[in-house]
Amino acid sequence: MDSSTKILIGVVAGVIILVILAVALPRLIDDEEATYPPDTPEGAVQRYIRAVIEEDANTALLLLTEENNTPCATDELRDRITSPSYDRYRVRLGDVEEVDSETVIVTVGVAYRDEPDLFELPNNRDTFENEFELHRTQDGYWRIAESEWPINLEHIRDDYCDDETAPTPVIAQEASS
């Protein structure tokens, strides 16, 4: 084998290694997930989104306000949590805006991620922001009152609950993280 062939093989091998690193490195970085304390607004949002992605309706419902956990809405919420697959979404928690001592808005960036082939870069073509409104309960926990993603809570309440006041549900003990 002459020296120009060896150089060509070296260059091609180097390019292949760079392409593999370009594909693998973002995945390694993205897989590192910050964990927020469960008694914070960020922790409540993180646990809720994780529960929806894992199709854990019981945990997701525990993280909603009583207004969203009424019998008229619970069945529809449970169906929506357990039927679609949200595991291709990547979420980054953003700002936390304190509205008052009992209400905060947590902004999240959401990206739908197509898994690339070996020699393609990830395509994050569908990205958007979503806000979660959280209320502090009397026992000090943060619960999600409003959100449009992954499930539009206002839509569920408006379409599946009539104007009559529903009985207050009994909510199980706080789910562990």
N, C-alpha and C positions, 0 to 999 in steps of 0.2 A: 504494500500500500504506500503510495507516495505521500509526501507531506501536504500537498494541497487537498487530497482526499481526507486526510486526518483533520485538517483545519475545518473543512466543510462539515464533517461529522461532529466536531466539537461545537461549531456554531449552531447547527441544527439541534443538538442536545441541549445547548444553553437556552435556545429559544423555547424549546418544549418545557424545560424546567421553569422558565419565567412565566409561561402561560399557566402552568399548573399552580404556581404560587399566586398568580393574579386571581385565579378562581378560588383557591383554597383559603387564602389569607382573610378575605372579607367574611367568609363563613366562620372561621375560627374566632374572629373578633366579634361578630354578631351573636355568637353562641354564649358569650359572657353576659349574664343577666344580673343586673343589680337587684337586690332584694330589699324591699322597704318594710319597715315595722308594720305589723297588721293594725295597729291602733292609729295610723296616720291616714290622711286622705289618699296619698299615693299608694299606700299598702292596700287599702280597700279597693281602689281601681285595679291595681295589679292582680289581686286575688280574684276579682270579678272576671276580668278578661281571661285569666288563666283557667278559671272554672268553665267559662263558655267554650274556650278552645278545647278543653278536655271533656266537654259535654257532661259536666258535673252540675246538674240542675239544682240539686239540694244546696250546695255551697253558693252558687250564684244567687239563688233566691234569698239566702240568708243575708246577703250583702246589699239588698234593696230595701228601700223604705217601706213602711207598712202600707202606704198608698199604692205601691207597686206590687205588694204581696197579698192583695185581696183575692178571695176565692174566684172572682170573675176573671181575673187576669192570670192567675197562677198556671192554669192548664195551658193557656196559649203560650205563656213564657216558657214553660217546661218543654212544650213541643218545639219551639224555636231554638232553645238551647241545645236540645239533643238531636235535632235533625241536620242542620247544616254543618259544614266543616269550615272552621275558621283557622285551621292550623297553618295555612299558607300566608297568614297575615303576620307582619312584624310591627310591633308597637314600641314607641319611645315615649316615655312620660315626659311632659314638658313643664310648663309653668303651673304654679298653684296660686290662684288669686283668692284672697280672703274677701268675701262679700260682707260678712259680719262674723261674730264669734261662733255662730252655729251653722254657717253656710260657706262653702268654698267651691271654686270651679277649678277642676284639674283638666288641663289641655293635654291631649295625646296626639302624636303624629302616627298615622297608620299607613302602611304600605303593603299592597298585595304583591307577593314575591313569586314570580315564576322560577322554578328550578331550572337552571341552565344545563345544557349538554356539556360534555367535557371541555370543549374548546369555545364556549360562549361565556360571556359575563352575565351576571344576574340582571334581570330586567325588572326594575321597580317602577313600572309605568303607571300604576294606579296608586297615587298617594293623596292623602287628605288629612285634615285635622278634625278632631272631634273633642267636644267638651263634655265633661261629666260634672253635673251639679251634685254635690254631696251635702247632706244634713247630718249634724251631730245629734245622736239620740240622747235621751236622758241618762243612759248608763255610760255615755262617753264614747260610744263607737260611731264611726262614720259610715253612713249608708247612702247608696246611690239613689237620688231622687229623679234625675233627668239625664237622658243620653239618647242620641240618635243611632249610635253604633256601639256594639254589634247588634243591638236590638233597640228599636225605637220605642221607648217606654211610654211616651205620651200617646203614640198611635195605638198601642195595646190598650191602654186605659180608655181612650176615646171609642175604639171600635168594639171592645169586648165587655165593657162595663157600662151599665145604664146609669142614669142619674141618681138612682136610689143609693143610699149609704149602705155599703156592704159591712157585714160584721167584721170586727177586728180579729185577725187571725192570731193564733198562738204560734210564736216563732221559737224554734228550737234553740238550744244553747249555741253560743258562738262557735263556728267551725274553726278547727285549727288550721294553721297555714301549711 
